[in-house]
Amino acid sequence: SSSLQNTFAIDANTFKRLSRQMNLGGTPGAFFDSVYAGSPAAKAGLIPLTLDADQTRIQGDIVTEVNGKRIINFSEFQFAVRTYKPGDTISLTVIRDGKTIKVPVTLVGSSQVRQ
């Protein structure tokens, strides 16, 4: 079973439209609407997407690469991460507050993530 829930993927045209409406920025990538406490994402400090009442982004990381492999949506993120095994540490390229940073994440099996 996957520890990734509440996720969705959108095509490039929909991304562009939503990006303008939600202030996501112009770079496609994967974002999270929640991060479970104790999960690899939480331990790495990834910030979930937070929207205000007008559905405009207040904060949230957008992942654009997994170990240097470009990703443009959450489906690609899931596929890229699943090529690694529990115990591996991967590097995520993340856009946070308009800046690009590298975030190391050590993977665990889905049974080790408490929801």
Sequence and secondary structure as in RCSB ss.txt:
>XXXX:A:sequence
SSSLQNTFAIDANTFKRLSRQMNLGGTPGAFFDSVYAGSPAAKAGLIPLTLDADQTRIQGDIVTEVNGKRIINFS
EFQFAVRTYKPGDTISLTVIRDGKTIKVPVTLVGSSQVRQ
>XXXX:A:secstr
  S  S     HHHHHHHHHHHT  SS  B  S   TTSHHHHHT    EE TTS EEE  EEEEETTEE  SHH
HHHHHHTTS TT EEEEEEEETTEEEEEEEE   GGG   
